Amino acid sequence: MASSYPELEFLFEDAALVALVKPPGLPTANAEAGEESVYTILKRRWPPGAFVGVVSRLDAPVSGVVVLAKTSAAAAGLAAQFRERSVDKTYLAVVEGRFPAPLERWIDWHDLISRQPGQSRSTVQRQADGAATVGAGEPDSGDETAPKPAHVRARVVRRAGEVSLVELCPSTGRRHQLRVQLASRGCPIVGDRLYGARLPFPAGIALHAAVLAIAHPTTGAPLRLESSPPRAWMQRYPSLVPRPTGP
C-alpha cells in the first residue's frame, strides 16, 4: 500500500529511539482497520519483526513531535519519564476568543479531567487558576472515568483580531487535556469543532507539539527535539506565526 505520508520529517534516530514530526490527520497509533498511523508506517518501513514502542501520543488532528522506542528497554525508560513527569513539553496553539491573561504573563491552570466510556469528549472540572488540585501528587487510579489532575502553564504570545497565539507547557498528559482546558476558559483551539470552535482550519486543529525534551533512555544525555508549526499556520496567520528566518 502506498503511503499518504511518504515524507515524514525525522528529527533524530539511533539504535534506541526515533523522533519525528507527526503531520495533522495522521494518528500516532491504533488507527482504524486499513488506515495509516505513525506506528503502521514505521512497521512497514523497518525490517520484519522490528520493535516499535509507542511511548508518546498526539491526537490525530494535532501536529508535532512524537518519540517512539526501538527496543523494549528504551520503551520502558521513556515510559517511566512520561509517567514520572520528568519530560518537558511545549505546545503552540492558535485560539479563538480572549485569552484570560495579559500578553506574555504566565498563568497556571490546575483542573480535573475525566471521560465517560463511549464519549468522544473529555470533561473538565475547573479549579481556581493558580490553585493546587487535590490529589495532584498522587498516582493515577486505574479507573479511566475518575477525574484526574491536569496542570498546564500557559501564556498568550501574540494577538491578531479575534485569534491569539498561545504557548502551553503541560506537566500532565490527559486525553484532550489542552483542548478542553482552553475551551473551558472561552478560548477553544481554532478548528476544534469538538470543543466549540467556530473558525475552520485547513489541516487538523491549530495545536502543535513544538518541543519535547527527554533524557536519552540509554545514555541519559539530554535530548531536545523541536519542530516549527506546519506551513499552513504561517499561510493562514502570518502575523501570529512568522515564517522562519535563515536558509
C-alpha positions as CSV (number, residue, x, y, z in Angstrom):
1,M,0.0,0.0,0.0
2,A,1.4,3.4,-1.0
3,S,1.7,5.8,2.0
4,S,-0.3,9.0,2.1
5,Y,2.6,10.4,4.2
6,P,5.7,9.5,2.3
7,E,7.8,12.3,3.6
8,L,7.7,12.2,7.4
9,E,10.2,14.6,8.9
10,F,12.7,12.7,11.1
11,L,14.3,14.7,13.9
12,F,16.5,12.1,15.5
13,E,17.2,8.3,15.2
14,D,19.6,5.9,16.7
15,A,19.5,2.3,17.9
16,A,17.2,3.2,20.9
17,L,14.6,5.6,19.6
18,V,13.3,7.6,16.7
19,A,11.7,11.1,16.9
20,L,9.7,12.6,14.1
21,V,7.2,15.3,13.3
22,K,3.6,13.9,13.0
23,P,1.5,15.7,10.4
24,P,-2.1,16.6,11.3
25,G,-4.6,14.0,10.4
26,L,-2.3,11.0,11.0
27,P,-2.9,9.0,14.2
28,T,0.1,8.1,16.3
29,A,-1.2,4.5,16.7
30,N,-4.5,2.5,17.0
31,A,-5.8,3.7,13.6
32,E,-9.0,2.2,12.2
33,A,-8.5,-1.0,10.1
34,G,-7.0,-0.2,6.8
35,E,-5.9,3.3,7.9
36,E,-2.4,4.5,8.4
37,S,-0.7,5.7,11.6
38,V,2.8,6.6,12.6
39,Y,3.1,3.1,14.0
40,T,2.0,1.3,10.8
41,I,4.3,3.4,8.6
42,L,7.3,2.6,10.8
43,K,6.4,-1.1,10.9
44,R,6.2,-1.1,7.1
45,R,9.5,0.8,6.7
46,W,11.5,-1.2,9.2
47,P,12.7,-4.8,9.0
48,P,10.1,-7.5,9.7
49,G,9.7,-8.1,13.4
50,A,11.3,-4.8,14.3
51,F,10.1,-3.4,17.7
52,V,8.0,-0.2,17.6
53,G,7.2,1.2,21.0
54,V,4.7,4.0,21.2
55,V,5.6,6.0,24.3
56,S,4.1,9.4,23.4
57,R,0.9,10.1,21.5
58,L,-0.7,13.1,19.9
59,D,-4.4,13.2,18.9
60,A,-4.9,12.6,15.2
61,P,-5.7,16.3,14.3
62,V,-2.7,17.6,16.3
63,S,0.8,18.0,14.7
64,G,4.2,18.0,16.2
65,V,7.0,16.0,17.9
66,V,6.5,12.4,18.8
67,V,9.1,9.8,20.0
68,L,8.9,6.1,19.6
69,A,11.2,3.4,21.1
70,K,13.1,0.9,19.0
71,T,13.8,-1.6,21.9
72,S,11.7,-2.8,24.8
73,A,14.3,-1.4,27.3
74,A,14.2,2.1,25.7
75,A,10.4,1.9,25.7
76,A,10.4,1.2,29.5
77,G,12.9,4.0,30.2
78,L,10.9,6.6,28.1
79,A,7.6,5.5,29.5
80,A,9.0,6.0,33.1
81,Q,10.0,9.6,32.2
82,F,6.5,10.4,31.0
83,R,4.9,8.6,34.0
84,E,7.2,10.5,36.4
85,R,6.6,13.8,34.6
86,S,10.3,14.5,34.0
87,V,9.7,15.2,30.3
88,D,9.4,18.9,29.3
89,K,6.7,19.6,26.7
90,T,5.9,22.8,24.9
91,Y,2.9,23.3,22.6
92,L,1.7,26.1,20.5
93,A,-2.0,26.8,19.8
94,V,-4.0,29.4,17.8
95,V,-7.1,30.1,19.8
96,E,-10.4,32.0,19.4
97,G,-11.8,34.4,22.0
98,R,-9.9,36.3,24.6
99,F,-7.2,34.5,26.5
100,P,-7.7,35.2,30.2
101,A,-4.4,36.9,31.0
102,P,-2.4,39.8,29.8
103,L,0.1,39.4,27.0
104,E,3.2,37.4,27.9
105,R,2.1,36.7,31.5
106,W,2.4,33.0,32.5
107,I,-0.6,31.5,34.4
108,D,-1.2,28.1,35.9
109,W,-4.3,26.0,35.4
110,H,-5.0,23.1,37.7
111,D,-8.0,21.1,36.8
112,L,-9.6,17.7,37.0
113,I,-10.3,15.9,33.7
114,S,-12.3,12.8,33.0
115,R,-14.1,10.9,30.2
116,Q,-17.0,8.5,30.3
117,P,-16.9,5.3,28.2
118,G,-18.2,5.8,24.7
119,Q,-17.9,9.6,24.7
120,S,-15.6,11.4,22.3
121,R,-15.2,14.5,24.6
122,S,-13.3,14.8,27.8
123,T,-14.9,16.9,30.6
124,V,-13.1,19.3,32.9
125,Q,-13.7,20.4,36.5
126,R,-12.1,23.8,36.7
127,Q,-10.1,24.8,39.7
128,A,-9.2,28.4,40.7
129,D,-6.4,29.5,38.4
130,G,-3.1,29.0,40.2
131,A,-4.7,26.8,42.9
132,A,-3.3,23.3,43.6
133,T,-5.5,20.5,42.6
134,V,-6.5,18.0,45.2
135,G,-4.6,14.7,44.6
136,A,-2.2,16.3,42.2
137,G,0.8,14.5,43.7
138,E,-0.9,11.1,44.0
139,P,-0.5,8.3,41.5
140,D,-3.3,7.8,39.0
141,S,-6.0,5.2,39.7
142,G,-6.9,2.6,37.1
143,D,-10.3,4.0,36.7
144,E,-10.4,5.9,33.4
145,T,-13.7,7.6,34.4
146,A,-12.3,9.0,37.6
147,P,-11.3,12.7,37.4
148,K,-7.5,13.0,37.1
149,P,-5.3,16.1,37.9
150,A,-4.3,18.1,34.9
151,H,-1.8,21.0,35.1
152,V,-0.5,23.4,32.4
153,R,1.4,26.7,32.4
154,A,0.2,29.0,29.7
155,R,0.7,32.4,28.2
156,V,-0.5,34.4,25.2
157,V,2.4,35.3,22.9
158,R,0.7,37.4,20.2
159,R,-2.8,38.6,19.4
160,A,-4.3,39.4,16.0
161,G,-8.0,40.4,15.9
162,E,-10.2,37.5,17.2
163,V,-7.3,35.0,17.4
164,S,-4.2,34.6,19.6
165,L,-1.1,32.5,19.6
166,V,-0.7,30.7,22.9
167,E,2.2,28.8,24.4
168,L,1.4,25.9,26.7
169,C,3.7,23.8,29.0
170,P,1.7,20.9,30.5
171,S,3.2,18.8,33.3
172,T,0.5,16.1,32.8
173,G,-0.8,14.4,29.6
174,R,-4.5,13.7,30.0
175,R,-6.7,12.9,27.0
176,H,-7.6,16.1,25.1
177,Q,-6.2,18.0,28.1
178,L,-5.1,21.2,26.4
179,R,-8.1,21.2,24.1
180,V,-10.6,21.0,27.0
181,Q,-8.7,23.3,29.3
182,L,-8.6,26.1,26.7
183,A,-12.2,25.6,25.6
184,S,-13.4,25.7,29.2
185,R,-11.9,29.2,29.5
186,G,-13.7,30.6,26.4
187,C,-10.8,30.2,24.0
188,P,-11.1,27.0,22.0
189,I,-8.4,26.0,19.6
190,V,-9.1,27.1,16.0
191,G,-10.6,24.2,14.0
192,D,-11.5,22.2,17.1
193,R,-15.2,21.8,16.4
194,L,-15.4,19.0,19.1
195,Y,-14.8,21.7,21.7
196,G,-16.8,24.5,20.3
197,A,-14.5,26.3,17.9
198,R,-16.3,28.4,15.3
199,L,-13.4,29.1,12.9
200,P,-12.3,26.4,10.5
201,F,-8.7,25.3,10.0
202,P,-7.2,23.9,6.8
203,A,-5.3,21.0,8.4
204,G,-6.5,19.3,11.6
205,I,-6.6,21.8,14.5
206,A,-4.3,24.6,15.4
207,L,-2.4,22.7,18.1
208,H,1.3,21.8,17.6
209,A,3.7,19.9,19.9
210,A,6.7,22.2,19.3
211,V,9.3,20.9,21.9
212,L,9.9,17.6,23.6
213,A,12.8,17.4,26.0
214,I,13.8,14.0,27.3
215,A,16.8,12.1,28.7
216,H,18.1,9.5,26.3
217,P,17.0,6.2,27.7
218,T,20.4,4.6,27.1
219,T,23.0,7.3,27.7
220,G,21.0,9.6,29.9
221,A,22.1,12.6,27.8
222,P,19.6,15.4,27.4
223,L,17.8,15.4,24.1
224,R,15.8,18.4,23.0
225,L,13.5,17.8,20.0
226,E,12.0,20.8,18.3
227,S,9.6,21.5,15.4
228,S,8.1,24.7,13.9
229,P,4.4,24.8,13.2
230,P,3.2,23.5,9.8
231,R,3.4,25.8,6.8
232,A,-0.5,26.1,6.9
233,W,-0.2,28.1,10.1
234,M,2.1,30.7,8.5
235,Q,-0.1,30.9,5.4
236,R,-3.3,31.3,7.5
237,Y,-2.0,33.6,10.3
238,P,1.2,35.3,9.1
239,S,1.0,37.9,11.8
240,L,0.8,35.3,14.5
241,V,3.3,32.8,13.1
242,P,6.1,34.5,11.1
243,R,8.0,32.5,8.6
244,P,11.3,31.1,9.9
245,T,14.3,33.2,9.0
246,G,17.6,32.0,7.6
247,P,18.2,29.3,4.9
